[in-house]
Amino acid sequence: MKQKKVYVVPHSHWDREWYFTIEDSNLLLVENMDRLLDVMENDPAYTGYVFDAQSSILDEYLKIRPEEKERLSKLISAKRIFVGPWYTQADSLLVNKESLIRNLLYGTRIAEKMGHSMNIGYLPDIFGQNTYLPSIFREFDIDYSVLQRGIYTDQLNGDLNFIWQSPDGKSVKANNLYYGYGPGKFLSEDDTYRNERLLPILEKLEEMNQSTDHLLLPAGGDQVLVREHFPLTVDALNEKDARYEYVLSDFETFMEETFDAEERFTNVIEGELIATEKSRIHNTIRSQRYDIKQLNAIAEEKIISQLEPLASIASTLGVRYPGKWLDEMWKMLFDVHAHDSIGGCNSDDTNREIVNRLTKVIRLADGCLNVIKKQMTQAVSTQTGKDSIFMQFHLLPKRFQGSQKAVIFTKEQAFSVKDLNGDLIEMDVLKQEFMSGGKLIVVTADGEKEVDAPGYYRNEILLQNLSLPAMGWQAFEVIDGEGMGATAAVTQPSESIENDFLRMTTDKGKLHLHVLTTDHIIEDLIQFENVADAGDSYDFSPLKNDAPILSKEAHSVHTETKAGVECMEVTHKLTVPTDLESRVKGGEAKELTIVSRFELRKGEPFIRVSHLIVNDVKDHRVRVLLKTSIEDAAHSFGDQGFSLIERAVENPYMKNWKERKFAEAPVPIYPLETFAGVSNETTKAAVITKGIKEYQVLETGEIALTLFRSVGLLGKDNLAWRPGRASGINNKVVTTPDAQMQGEWTFDYAIHVSAGGKEEELFSIASLYHDHQVSYQKQSLNSFEERLDRFEIPYPVTELPAAFSLFEITNKHVIFSSMKKAYDDDAVIVRLFNPTEDVQSFHLTSEHYQSLALTTLNEKSEQEAKSDVLIQPKGYVTVKLRVKGDQQ
């Protein structure tokens, strides 16, 4: 009797795009799928084929071959072709948690509609694993996960099968692809292949599977064509091999038969998985092609924080929910979120298409927002009898108190904003610009005539001391010709700015931050670091003997003070070599100028920071170093998913990674979802970012934020932190001049420093910094700021009140994640989470819902709930609200 069972799993790993474009991929997909259908139908011995757990391939294939839907569906239903649960294989460390959830929601539903969604959270190639993936998988009724990257061998404790657990305690049964997804790609009965390649791999897999006689041999590769000979090859191997029984199988069968009724695998692995021992993680890919990361952050915020919540509120009041448009936007985003795409480690042609795709998503989101805001504002105007209505929408489930920026247009230089009771709203006019009205075309009996249109003013304002309803809106009125216009800013003679929490001062070109709540001063707060980047699109690589170039004193310090906001603008200049050759040989140098703007708004516990860099230098990396005065931190913290994650400032594996032949240096440079920082008993310091995705905490306690890196090659051999072959395509040099990031770039984040306290308080602070508000003015002066204002649209709702709140929650520790329409019906889905270590409960207050139920991420189950809901520590809940029929 044979001692070991080898599960040979034929598959194709399908990259949506990479050094090739998505069009190349789709052309190849149709050819390969055509052949796969023929092979599977003609050979019943070919029991299963995994098409990379992606449902996007169904959309793409059936666009071209709609007539093959029934054939494909039959094979999927019979569990012979496996697709899902993903729409695309997303990089789980570079996108919003809600994007991961939606990716699985679309992926599973599309696959199920075709017959079956694979019961495997399949992660063959993404660059590290998000700590909440097991929990998310379980909420999609996925029992298993098969993954490659991110695990240290000593975490496995002698078994490649283990329990993978999320911070909220939910877990899946998992298998680590120790040799990646392709050890059986060239499977053959040839004796040389068996003895020199196959058997040594199986012997090592035996050694790594102490608790089972089942061995997993993935047999596929990138964009491979189905191997028609596999059934015959498996039969031939069984005849030759007395030790191993080979079976042609699939991941589901392997996991079900390996994790049988016996609880044989007790090893539990927790946390994010970013180990670099066996597989490359590309830790510094988070700063590659910053422009893509920035556009993605804008797109995600517009959809998740603005459009979906506003559209959900509007849909309960009679405005059509833009569901089909959101489907289109999400699918374009899922293509961007595939692990190569969002990483930016692609050809320039592919990256240009990614940028175009993101730009299109942002335009669509803006257009949908424009239409909904216009329809709702018109209804408020009709009901209130006020024509010059200005609406401020607040899209969080807690009442807002504070200030908000907005743009309004007026005929006169002087104007005011009042609530509908006539009470004046305090405001600062931050910028006022007179704009030409242009020409109007008037049709007369004598033909068309041009008429001069009167000019008007564009006003950027900061409304102060606003009190806005939770998850709703408040209407105001713009009064033209009275009140104030733009006033001259007051220049601070002391060159300082401050608000209730922080004061920033300059002294001899150094910037100092005074934390007023602790009376502590952080001297020389900010410095910029420039170093050579001798790497490629996958990885930063330090240049031998290169020394960091640090900024010195700031120049051209300018401060402005208004009643509700104080700003400081400073300039730093660094003289840096023009490219890698200049750094090596001491050649030409250029001046790299960084203009920074710091903004302190009244009542905000952070300072808003924006850097402007015009880059005409190549082969370099720019980081901003932020002092924290916490010099003894052993760990940093950051958000990931629905809670915080702790990371070592010094990775102990760095000591001997070369001797242990790691695939990549385990540098303590980490991904960033929203914020990261350090703390001790007395102080908490953090940064909250918009599109900046990489940080490191230095031994000095400084937070090093990577602004961008500039390289010109897709792949490169033998990097300092990544020995061996080039990643990706390694038989051709692919130049990527666009990745040198020439041009003008902006970088936005906030700095928060306070006295101790709970680190999870930063979730609420981050919500305040990010944009959960939108505004709209009913006006006829400018029809280009909101691009669809110049066109006629229908108004489905006739009247709406001046103020409205759909619902409110009571617990400050409970954080809003998303709100949207349900996938299957007209209910509203609300997701909330608890990042704390304690059980939290919240009460949902509303006059507008008729029932409240708890559901799962896949929105299938439904359990009736009361208005008081519990959330477990580091957990989340998905609430399903059914709103009363007529809200008007």
KETORLUM-853837 format. One record per residue (C-alpha): x, y, z; residue in three letters. Coordinates in steps of 0.5 Angstrom, whole numbers, padded with zeros to 4 digits, always signed. Layout:
BEGIN
XYZala/...
This chain:
BEGIN
+0000+0000+0000met/+0003+0007-0002lys/+0005+0011+0004gln/+0003+0018+0002lys/-0002+0021-0003lys/+0000+0027-0007val/-0006+0032-0010tyr/-0004+0034-0016val/-0008+0041-0018val/-0008+0043-0025pro/-0009+0051-0025his/-0007+0057-0028ser/-0005+0063-0025his/-0008+0069-0029trp/-0005+0076-0028asp/-0010+0081-0030arg/-0005+0085-0033glu/+0003+0086-0032trp/+0008+0087-0036tyr/+0003+0086-0041phe/-0004+0090-0042thr/-0011+0088-0040ile/-0013+0087-0047glu/-0007+0082-0048asp/-0009+0078-0042ser/-0016+0078-0045asn/-0014+0076-0052leu/-0010+0070-0049leu/-0016+0068-0044leu/-0021+0067-0049val/-0016+0062-0053glu/-0014+0059-0047asn/-0022+0058-0044met/-0024+0055-0051asp/-0019+0050-0050arg/-0020+0048-0043leu/-0028+0047-0045leu/-0026+0042-0050asp/-0021+0039-0046val/-0026+0038-0040met/-0032+0036-0044glu/-0028+0031-0048asn/-0024+0028-0042asp/-0028+0026-0036pro/-0021+0023-0033ala/-0019+0031-0032tyr/-0023+0032-0026thr/-0022+0039-0024gly/-0018+0045-0026tyr/-0018+0052-0022val/-0018+0058-0026phe/-0015+0062-0020asp/-0021+0064-0016ala/-0023+0070-0020gln/-0030+0071-0023ser/-0027+0077-0027ser/-0025+0072-0032ile/-0032+0070-0033leu/-0034+0077-0035asp/-0029+0078-0040glu/-0030+0071-0043tyr/-0037+0071-0044leu/-0037+0078-0047lys/-0033+0075-0053ile/-0036+0068-0052arg/-0043+0069-0050pro/-0046+0063-0053glu/-0041+0059-0049glu/-0045+0061-0042lys/-0048+0054-0042glu/-0042+0050-0043arg/-0038+0054-0038leu/-0044+0054-0033ser/-0045+0046-0033lys/-0037+0045-0032leu/-0037+0050-0026ile/-0043+0047-0023ser/-0040+0040-0023ala/-0034+0043-0020lys/-0029+0041-0025arg/-0028+0048-0027ile/-0027+0053-0021phe/-0028+0060-0020val/-0029+0065-0015gly/-0029+0067-0009pro/-0025+0073-0011trp/-0027+0078-0017tyr/-0020+0079-0018thr/-0014+0077-0013gln/-0013+0084-0009ala/-0007+0086-0006asp/-0010+0086+0001ser/-0005+0091+0004leu/-0006+0096-0001leu/-0013+0097-0001val/-0019+0099+0004asn/-0022+0094+0008lys/-0029+0095+0004glu/-0025+0094-0002ser/-0023+0087+0000leu/-0030+0086+0002ile/-0034+0088-0004arg/-0029+0084-0008asn/-0031+0078-0005leu/-0038+0080-0005leu/-0038+0081-0013tyr/-0034+0075-0014gly/-0038+0070-0010thr/-0044+0072-0013arg/-0042+0072-0020ile/-0039+0065-0019ala/-0045+0062-0015glu/-0049+0065-0021lys/-0045+0061-0026met/-0046+0054-0021gly/-0041+0055-0016his/-0036+0059-0012ser/-0030+0056-0010met/-0030+0055-0002asn/-0022+0057-0002ile/-0020+0064+0000gly/-0014+0063-0005tyr/-0008+0067-0004leu/-0003+0064-0009pro/+0001+0071-0011asp/-0001+0077-0007ile/+0005+0081-0003phe/+0003+0079+0004gly/-0004+0078+0008gln/-0008+0082+0011asn/-0009+0080+0018thr/-0017+0080+0017tyr/-0017+0076+0011leu/-0019+0069+0016pro/-0025+0073+0019ser/-0027+0076+0012ile/-0027+0069+0009phe/-0031+0066+0014arg/-0037+0071+0014glu/-0037+0069+0006phe/-0038+0062+0009asp/-0031+0060+0006ile/-0028+0055+0011asp/-0021+0054+0008tyr/-0015+0058+0005ser/-0009+0056+0001val/-0004+0062+0001leu/+0004+0062-0001gln/+0007+0069+0002arg/+0009+0071+0008gly/+0010+0066+0013ile/+0016+0064+0017tyr/+0018+0057+0017thr/+0019+0057+0025asp/+0011+0059+0025gln/+0009+0053+0022leu/+0011+0048+0027asn/+0012+0042+0022gly/+0006+0043+0019asp/+0004+0046+0012leu/-0003+0046+0015asn/-0005+0050+0020phe/-0011+0055+0023ile/-0010+0062+0021trp/-0014+0067+0026gln/-0016+0074+0025ser/-0016+0079+0031pro/-0023+0078+0033asp/-0022+0070+0034gly/-0025+0068+0027lys/-0021+0063+0023ser/-0020+0059+0017val/-0017+0052+0016lys/-0011+0054+0012ala/-0005+0051+0008asn/+0002+0054+0006asn/+0004+0053-0001leu/+0011+0052+0001tyr/+0014+0052-0006tyr/+0009+0057-0009gly/+0004+0055-0014tyr/+0008+0052-0019gly/+0012+0046-0017pro/+0008+0041-0021gly/+0008+0046-0027lys/+0012+0041-0032phe/+0010+0035-0029leu/+0012+0029-0033ser/+0013+0021-0032glu/+0020+0022-0035asp/+0025+0019-0030asp/+0030+0025-0030thr/+0025+0030-0028tyr/+0022+0025-0023arg/+0029+0024-0020asn/+0032+0031-0020glu/+0026+0035-0019arg/+0019+0032-0017leu/+0022+0027-0012leu/+0026+0032-0008pro/+0020+0037-0007ile/+0016+0031-0005leu/+0021+0029+0000glu/+0021+0036+0003lys/+0014+0036+0003leu/+0013+0030+0007glu/+0018+0033+0012glu/+0014+0039+0013met/+0007+0035+0014asn/+0009+0031+0020gln/+0001+0031+0022ser/-0002+0028+0015thr/+0000+0024+0009asp/-0003+0028+0004his/+0001+0033+0000leu/-0001+0038-0004leu/+0002+0039-0011leu/+0000+0045-0015pro/+0001+0044-0022ala/+0000+0051-0026gly/+0003+0057-0027gly/+0002+0064-0030asp/-0003+0065-0036gln/-0001+0057-0037val/-0005+0053-0042leu/-0009+0047-0040val/-0004+0041-0040arg/-0008+0036-0043glu/-0003+0030-0041his/-0004+0031-0034phe/-0009+0025-0033pro/-0004+0020-0037leu/+0002+0023-0033thr/-0001+0022-0027val/-0003+0014-0029asp/+0004+0013-0031ala/+0007+0016-0025leu/+0003+0011-0020asn/+0005+0006-0024glu/+0013+0008-0023lys/+0012+0010-0016asp/+0011+0005-0010ala/+0011+0010-0005arg/+0007+0016-0007tyr/-0001+0015-0010glu/-0002+0021-0015tyr/-0009+0024-0016val/-0011+0029-0020leu/-0015+0034-0016ser/-0017+0041-0014asp/-0016+0045-0008phe/-0023+0044-0005glu/-0022+0036-0005thr/-0015+0037-0002phe/-0017+0041+0004met/-0024+0037+0006glu/-0020+0031+0006glu/-0014+0033+0009thr/-0018+0037+0015phe/-0023+0031+0016asp/-0026+0030+0023ala/-0020+0029+0027glu/-0017+0036+0030glu/-0010+0034+0027arg/-0008+0041+0026phe/-0008+0045+0032thr/-0002+0050+0030asn/-0005+0057+0030val/-0002+0063+0026ile/-0004+0070+0027glu/-0003+0077+0025gly/-0001+0080+0018glu/+0003+0075+0014leu/+0009+0079+0011ile/+0015+0074+0012ala/+0020+0074+0007thr/+0024+0068+0008glu/+0021+0063+0003lys/+0017+0068-0002ser/+0019+0076-0004arg/+0014+0080-0001ile/+0016+0087-0004his/+0016+0091+0002asn/+0017+0097-0001thr/+0013+0096-0007ile/+0008+0101-0003arg/+0011+0107-0005ser/+0012+0105-0012gln/+0008+0109-0017arg/+0005+0114-0012tyr/+0001+0117-0017asp/-0003+0110-0017ile/-0004+0110-0010lys/-0006+0117-0009gln/-0011+0116-0014leu/-0014+0110-0011asn/-0014+0113-0005ala/-0019+0119-0008ile/-0023+0114-0011ala/-0024+0109-0005glu/-0026+0115-0001glu/-0031+0118-0006lys/-0034+0112-0007ile/-0034+0109+0000ile/-0034+0115+0005ser/-0039+0120+0000gln/-0043+0117-0006leu/-0045+0110-0003glu/-0047+0113+0004pro/-0051+0119+0001leu/-0054+0115-0005ala/-0057+0110+0001ser/-0060+0116+0004ile/-0063+0119-0002ala/-0065+0112-0004ser/-0070+0112+0002thr/-0073+0119+0000leu/-0074+0117-0007gly/-0068+0118-0011val/-0066+0113-0015arg/-0060+0109-0012tyr/-0054+0109-0018pro/-0053+0101-0017gly/-0051+0100-0024lys/-0046+0105-0024trp/-0043+0103-0018leu/-0042+0096-0021asp/-0038+0099-0026glu/-0034+0103-0022met/-0033+0097-0017trp/-0031+0093-0022lys/-0026+0098-0025met/-0023+0099-0018leu/-0022+0091-0017phe/-0018+0091-0024asp/-0014+0096-0021val/-0013+0092-0014his/-0010+0086-0017ala/-0003+0085-0014his/+0001+0087-0020asp/-0004+0093-0022ser/-0004+0097-0015ile/+0003+0095-0014gly/+0005+0099-0020gly/+0010+0094-0022cys/+0008+0094-0029asn/+0010+0096-0036ser/+0009+0104-0037asp/+0003+0102-0042asp/-0001+0098-0037thr/+0000+0103-0031asn/-0002+0109-0036arg/-0009+0105-0037glu/-0009+0104-0029ile/-0009+0111-0028val/-0014+0112-0034asn/-0018+0107-0030arg/-0018+0111-0024leu/-0019+0117-0027thr/-0025+0115-0030lys/-0028+0112-0023val/-0027+0119-0020ile/-0031+0122-0026arg/-0036+0117-0025leu/-0037+0118-0018ala/-0037+0126-0018asp/-0042+0125-0023gly/-0047+0121-0019cys/-0045+0125-0013leu/-0047+0132-0017asn/-0054+0129-0020val/-0056+0126-0013ile/-0054+0133-0009lys/-0057+0137-0015lys/-0064+0133-0014gln/-0064+0133-0006met/-0062+0141-0006thr/-0068+0142-0011gln/-0073+0139-0007ala/-0070+0142+0000val/-0071+0149-0004ser/-0078+0147-0006thr/-0080+0145+0001gln/-0077+0151+0004thr/-0079+0157-0001gly/-0071+0159-0001lys/-0068+0159-0008asp/-0061+0160-0006ser/-0060+0154-0002ile/-0053+0151+0000phe/-0053+0144+0003met/-0048+0141+0008gln/-0048+0133+0008phe/-0045+0130+0014his/-0044+0122+0012leu/-0042+0119+0019leu/-0047+0116+0024pro/-0045+0121+0029lys/-0047+0129+0030arg/-0042+0133+0027phe/-0039+0139+0031gln/-0033+0143+0028gly/-0031+0147+0021ser/-0032+0145+0014gln/-0029+0148+0008lys/-0033+0149+0002ala/-0034+0153-0005val/-0039+0158-0006ile/-0041+0163-0012phe/-0044+0170-0011thr/-0045+0176-0015lys/-0042+0180-0010glu/-0036+0181-0006gln/-0040+0181+0000ala/-0044+0175+0002phe/-0046+0171+0008ser/-0048+0164+0010val/-0054+0164+0015lys/-0058+0158+0017asp/-0066+0158+0015leu/-0068+0161+0022asn/-0064+0167+0019gly/-0058+0166+0024asp/-0051+0168+0022leu/-0046+0162+0021ile/-0039+0164+0023glu/-0034+0163+0017met/-0027+0165+0014asp/-0027+0167+0007val/-0020+0163+0005leu/-0020+0165-0002lys/-0024+0170-0007gln/-0023+0170-0014glu/-0027+0174-0019phe/-0029+0170-0025met/-0031+0173-0032ser/-0038+0171-0034gly/-0036+0169-0041gly/-0041+0170-0047lys/-0049+0168-0047leu/-0052+0166-0054ile/-0059+0169-0055val/-0063+0167-0060val/-0067+0173-0063thr/-0071+0174-0070ala/-0065+0176-0073asp/-0061+0170-0071gly/-0056+0168-0065glu/-0053+0174-0061lys/-0047+0174-0056glu/-0049+0177-0050val/-0044+0179-0044asp/-0046+0175-0038ala/-0044+0179-0031pro/-0038+0176-0028gly/-0038+0173-0021tyr/-0034+0171-0015tyr/-0031+0164-0013arg/-0031+0163-0006asn/-0027+0158-0002glu/-0030+0159+0005ile/-0029+0155+0012leu/-0035+0155+0016leu/-0034+0155+0023gln/-0038+0152+0029asn/-0043+0148+0025leu/-0047+0143+0028ser/-0049+0138+0023leu/-0054+0132+0024pro/-0052+0125+0024ala/-0052+0121+0017met/-0056+0127+0014gly/-0056+0134+0012trp/-0057+0141+0014gln/-0059+0147+0009ala/-0057+0154+0009phe/-0058+0160+0005glu/-0053+0164+0002val/-0054+0172+0002ile/-0051+0176-0003asp/-0049+0183-0002gly/-0049+0183+0005glu/-0044+0181+0010gly/-0036+0180+0009met/-0032+0178+0003gly/-0025+0176+0003ala/-0021+0180+0008thr/-0013+0180+0009ala/-0010+0175+0013ala/-0006+0177+0019val/+0001+0175+0019thr/+0004+0173+0025gln/+0010+0177+0027pro/+0013+0171+0032ser/+0012+0166+0026glu/+0008+0161+0029ser/+0001+0158+0028ile/-0004+0155+0033glu/-0010+0152+0035asn/-0013+0149+0041asp/-0009+0143+0041phe/-0002+0145+0038leu/+0002+0151+0036arg/+0008+0151+0031met/+0013+0156+0031thr/+0020+0157+0027thr/+0026+0159+0030asp/+0032+0160+0025lys/+0029+0155+0020gly/+0027+0150+0024lys/+0020+0148+0026leu/+0018+0146+0033his/+0011+0143+0035leu/+0009+0145+0042his/+0003+0140+0044val/-0001+0145+0049leu/-0005+0139+0052thr/+0002+0136+0055thr/+0006+0143+0055asp/+0011+0139+0051his/+0016+0141+0045ile/+0018+0137+0040ile/+0024+0141+0037glu/+0026+0141+0029asp/+0020+0137+0028leu/+0021+0135+0020ile/+0026+0134+0016gln/+0027+0131+0009phe/+0031+0125+0007glu/+0034+0124+0000asn/+0037+0117-0002val/+0039+0114-0008ala/+0034+0108-0011asp/+0038+0103-0014ala/+0032+0098-0015gly/+0027+0097-0019asp/+0019+0097-0020ser/+0018+0092-0014tyr/+0023+0094-0009asp/+0027+0100-0006phe/+0035+0098-0006ser/+0040+0102-0003pro/+0046+0104-0006leu/+0053+0102-0004lys/+0057+0108+0000asn/+0051+0112-0001asp/+0050+0117+0005ala/+0043+0121+0006pro/+0042+0128+0004ile/+0038+0131+0009leu/+0034+0138+0009ser/+0037+0144+0013lys/+0033+0150+0015glu/+0027+0152+0012ala/+0026+0158+0007his/+0021+0163+0006ser/+0017+0162+0012val/+0010+0165+0011his/+0004+0165+0016thr/-0003+0167+0015glu/-0008+0167+0021thr/-0016+0167+0020lys/-0021+0167+0026ala/-0022+0159+0025gly/-0016+0157+0021val/-0008+0159+0021glu/-0003+0157+0016cys/+0004+0156+0015met/+0008+0155+0009glu/+0015+0154+0008val/+0020+0152+0003thr/+0026+0146+0004his/+0031+0146-0001lys/+0036+0140-0002leu/+0042+0139-0007thr/+0042+0132-0010val/+0045+0128-0016pro/+0041+0128-0022thr/+0041+0120-0023asp/+0044+0114-0021leu/+0050+0115-0025glu/+0051+0122-0022ser/+0051+0119-0015arg/+0056+0114-0017val/+0061+0118-0021lys/+0060+0125-0017gly/+0056+0128-0023gly/+0051+0133-0024glu/+0047+0136-0019ala/+0040+0139-0018lys/+0036+0143-0013glu/+0030+0139-0011leu/+0025+0144-0008thr/+0019+0142-0003ile/+0014+0147-0001val/+0010+0145+0005ser/+0003+0148+0008arg/+0001+0147+0015phe/-0006+0148+0017glu/-0009+0148+0024leu/-0016+0149+0024arg/-0020+0151+0031lys/-0022+0145+0035gly/-0018+0140+0031glu/-0013+0135+0035pro/-0008+0135+0029phe/-0004+0139+0024ile/-0006+0138+0017arg/+0000+0138+0012val/+0001+0138+0005ser/+0008+0138+0001his/+0009+0140-0006leu/+0015+0137-0010ile/+0017+0138-0017val/+0021+0132-0019asn/+0026+0133-0025asp/+0031+0128-0021val/+0032+0120-0023lys/+0033+0114-0019asp/+0032+0117-0012his/+0027+0116-0006arg/+0024+0122-0002val/+0022+0121+0005arg/+0019+0126+0011val/+0022+0124+0018leu/+0018+0127+0023leu/+0020+0127+0030lys/+0016+0124+0036thr/+0020+0125+0042ser/+0019+0118+0043ile/+0026+0115+0043glu/+0025+0108+0047asp/+0019+0105+0042ala/+0020+0098+0041ala/+0014+0097+0037his/+0010+0102+0032ser/+0002+0101+0031phe/-0002+0102+0025gly/-0009+0100+0023asp/-0011+0094+0019gln/-0018+0092+0017gly/-0022+0093+0024phe/-0017+0094+0029ser/-0010+0096+0031leu/-0003+0092+0029ile/+0003+0092+0033glu/+0010+0092+0029arg/+0017+0091+0031ala/+0021+0097+0030val/+0027+0093+0029glu/+0026+0086+0026asn/+0030+0080+0029pro/+0030+0077+0023tyr/+0035+0082+0020met/+0041+0079+0024lys/+0042+0073+0020asn/+0037+0074+0014trp/+0043+0073+0009lys/+0046+0067+0012glu/+0039+0064+0012arg/+0038+0065+0005lys/+0032+0069+0006phe/+0028+0071-0001ala/+0028+0078+0001glu/+0031+0082+0007ala/+0026+0083+0012pro/+0027+0090+0013val/+0022+0094+0018pro/+0018+0098+0013ile/+0011+0097+0013tyr/+0005+0098+0009pro/+0000+0103+0012leu/-0008+0103+0011glu/-0010+0110+0014thr/-0005+0111+0020phe/+0001+0109+0024ala/+0005+0112+0030gly/+0009+0110+0036val/+0007+0111+0044ser/+0009+0111+0051asn/+0006+0112+0058glu/+0006+0119+0057thr/+0005+0121+0049thr/+0002+0118+0043lys/+0004+0121+0036ala/+0001+0119+0029ala/+0001+0120+0022val/-0006+0120+0018ile/-0005+0119+0011thr/-0008+0120+0004lys/-0005+0115-0001gly/+0001+0115+0003ile/+0002+0107+0004lys/+0009+0106+0007glu/+0012+0108+0013tyr/+0018+0106+0018gln/+0020+0108+0025val/+0027+0109+0026leu/+0031+0108+0032glu/+0031+0115+0034thr/+0023+0115+0034gly/+0022+0119+0028glu/+0017+0116+0024ile/+0019+0116+0016ala/+0014+0117+0011leu/+0016+0115+0004thr/+0013+0120+0000leu/+0015+0117-0007phe/+0021+0113-0010arg/+0023+0114-0017ser/+0026+0108-0021val/+0027+0107-0029gly/+0027+0099-0029leu/+0021+0094-0028leu/+0026+0088-0026gly/+0033+0088-0024lys/+0038+0083-0022asp/+0041+0082-0015asn/+0039+0088-0011leu/+0042+0089-0004ala/+0036+0087+0000trp/+0033+0082-0006arg/+0039+0078-0008pro/+0038+0073-0014gly/+0034+0074-0020arg/+0030+0080-0022ala/+0022+0079-0020ser/+0017+0078-0025gly/+0020+0078-0032ile/+0027+0076-0032asn/+0029+0075-0039asn/+0028+0082-0042lys/+0030+0089-0039val/+0024+0093-0039val/+0025+0100-0038thr/+0019+0104-0035thr/+0021+0112-0036pro/+0014+0114-0033asp/+0016+0110-0026ala/+0022+0116-0025gln/+0016+0120-0023met/+0018+0126-0027gln/+0013+0132-0025gly/+0009+0136-0020glu/+0006+0131-0014trp/+0002+0133-0008thr/+0003+0129-0001phe/-0003+0130+0004asp/-0003+0127+0011tyr/-0004+0130+0018ala/+0000+0129+0025ile/-0003+0128+0031his/+0001+0128+0038val/-0003+0128+0045ser/-0002+0126+0052ala/-0002+0118+0052gly/-0009+0115+0052gly/-0012+0109+0048lys/-0009+0108+0041glu/-0015+0106+0038glu/-0018+0113+0039glu/-0014+0115+0033leu/-0020+0111+0029phe/-0025+0117+0031ser/-0019+0122+0029ile/-0018+0119+0022ala/-0025+0120+0021ser/-0025+0127+0022leu/-0019+0128+0018tyr/-0022+0124+0012his/-0027+0127+0008asp/-0034+0124+0010his/-0038+0131+0008gln/-0040+0134+0001val/-0043+0140+0000ser/-0048+0143-0006tyr/-0050+0150-0007gln/-0056+0151-0012lys/-0054+0157-0016gln/-0053+0159-0024ser/-0047+0163-0024leu/-0042+0157-0025asn/-0044+0151-0029ser/-0037+0148-0029phe/-0035+0147-0022glu/-0040+0141-0021glu/-0039+0139-0029arg/-0046+0136-0030leu/-0050+0143-0027asp/-0050+0146-0034arg/-0055+0140-0036phe/-0062+0139-0035glu/-0064+0133-0030ile/-0070+0130-0028pro/-0072+0131-0020tyr/-0076+0125-0018pro/-0077+0128-0011val/-0081+0134-0010thr/-0080+0136-0003glu/-0075+0135+0003leu/-0074+0138+0009pro/-0068+0143+0011ala/-0065+0138+0016ala/-0065+0131+0016phe/-0062+0125+0020ser/-0063+0118+0017leu/-0060+0115+0024phe/-0055+0116+0029glu/-0051+0111+0034ile/-0049+0113+0041thr/-0042+0110+0043asn/-0036+0114+0041lys/-0032+0107+0041his/-0036+0104+0035val/-0033+0107+0028ile/-0037+0107+0022phe/-0034+0103+0016ser/-0039+0103+0010ser/-0046+0104+0008met/-0049+0102+0002lys/-0056+0099-0001lys/-0056+0091+0000ala/-0054+0087-0006tyr/-0061+0083-0007asp/-0066+0088-0004asp/-0067+0095-0002asp/-0065+0095+0005ala/-0059+0099+0007val/-0053+0096+0009ile/-0049+0099+0015val/-0042+0096+0017arg/-0039+0099+0024leu/-0033+0096+0028phe/-0030+0096+0035asn/-0023+0097+0035pro/-0022+0097+0042thr/-0020+0091+0047glu/-0027+0091+0050asp/-0034+0089+0048val/-0038+0095+0046gln/-0045+0096+0045ser/-0049+0102+0041phe/-0056+0104+0040his/-0058+0106+0034leu/-0063+0112+0034thr/-0068+0113+0028ser/-0075+0115+0026glu/-0074+0112+0019his/-0073+0105+0020tyr/-0078+0099+0021gln/-0074+0093+0022ser/-0066+0092+0024leu/-0063+0086+0023ala/-0056+0083+0023leu/-0053+0080+0017thr/-0046+0077+0015thr/-0041+0080+0010leu/-0044+0076+0004asn/-0051+0079+0006glu/-0054+0072+0006lys/-0056+0071+0013ser/-0061+0075+0017glu/-0062+0075+0024gln/-0067+0080+0027glu/-0064+0085+0032ala/-0066+0090+0037lys/-0064+0097+0037ser/-0058+0096+0042asp/-0053+0092+0038val/-0046+0088+0041leu/-0040+0088+0038ile/-0034+0084+0040gln/-0027+0086+0041pro/-0023+0088+0035lys/-0030+0086+0031gly/-0035+0088+0027tyr/-0042+0088+0025val/-0046+0089+0019thr/-0053+0092+0020val/-0059+0091+0015lys/-0064+0097+0016leu/-0071+0097+0012arg/-0073+0104+0012val/-0081+0106+0012lys/-0084+0106+0006gly/-0085+0114+0005asp/-0080+0119+0008gln/-0082+0125+0004gln/
